[in-house]
Amino acid sequence: MKNFMQKYAGIMAALALVVTTLMANSTCSYTMHQDEMPEVAKKLRKF
């Protein structure tokens, strides 16, 4: 497991950044609930 984490940690971090950027520019798909966005994620917004 440690070898796996060392090998793919950079890929997982990049994927997490891409997903966070995409989610910062969209709204929740559920109609009843949308959590408060953290200040760090608000910096990734494009508009």
C-alpha positions as CSV (number, residue, x, y, z in Angstrom):
1,M,0.0,0.0,0.0
2,K,2.8,2.4,0.8
3,N,4.4,1.8,-2.7
4,F,1.0,2.5,-4.3
5,M,0.7,5.8,-2.4
6,Q,4.2,6.9,-3.3
7,K,3.6,6.0,-7.0
8,Y,0.2,7.7,-7.4
9,A,0.1,10.5,-4.9
10,G,0.8,13.2,-7.5
11,I,-1.9,11.9,-9.8
12,M,-4.4,11.8,-7.0
13,A,-3.6,15.3,-5.8
14,A,-4.0,16.6,-9.4
15,L,-7.3,14.9,-9.8
16,A,-8.5,16.3,-6.5
17,L,-7.6,19.8,-7.7
18,V,-9.4,19.4,-11.0
19,V,-12.5,18.0,-9.3
20,T,-12.5,20.9,-6.8
21,T,-12.2,23.4,-9.5
22,L,-15.0,21.9,-11.5
23,M,-17.3,21.8,-8.4
24,A,-16.5,25.4,-7.4
25,N,-18.0,26.6,-10.7
26,S,-21.2,24.6,-10.4
27,T,-24.2,24.2,-8.1
28,C,-25.4,21.2,-6.2
29,S,-27.5,18.8,-8.3
30,Y,-29.7,18.0,-5.4
31,T,-32.6,20.5,-4.8
32,M,-32.8,20.3,-1.0
33,H,-29.2,20.8,0.2
34,Q,-26.0,22.5,-0.8
35,D,-23.2,22.9,1.8
36,E,-21.4,26.1,2.4
37,M,-18.3,26.4,0.2
38,P,-14.9,26.8,1.9
39,E,-12.9,30.0,1.3
40,V,-10.1,28.1,-0.3
41,A,-12.4,26.6,-2.9
42,K,-13.9,30.0,-3.6
43,K,-10.5,31.2,-4.9
44,L,-10.7,28.6,-7.7
45,R,-13.9,30.1,-9.2
46,K,-13.6,31.5,-12.7
47,F,-16.1,34.2,-12.6
